[in-house]
Amino acid sequence: MHHNFRELEIWKESKDLSIQVYKITRNFPREEVYGITSQICRASVSIPSNIAEGAGRNSNKDFSRFINIALGSAFELETQLIIALELEYISKEDFENLINNLQMIQRKLSGFNKYLQK
């Protein structure tokens, strides 16, 4: 029972968020390229990647496990964005835009996970 991840709204939204994150982190300090910049980008890519990987699994139980991993990455990303804001690497406006999108994705992931577990 495979799902087509490209048709899932949650995958599209998290992929778009990841692209936003990459564009915003281009302005982070050069010395952070292997630090918080790398961590933020990895966490953002992990969300749609885990959704896609889970969609290829044979059961909703397996898919649910990957949705949980994606959700963990979303909370990790939220923490890293808060740190970037406090370090003044990201503007308040960009931060609020990313956080609003991220929190919507977190809610959708939680809801989708509940659906998969039924």
Secondary structure, DSSP 8 states (H G I E B T S, - for coil): ----GGG-HHHHHHHHHHHHHHHHHTTS-GGGTTTHHHHHHHHHHHHHHHHHHHHTSSSHHHHHHHHHHHHHHHHHHHHHHHHHHHTTSS-HHHHHHHHHHHHHHHHHHHHHHHHHH-
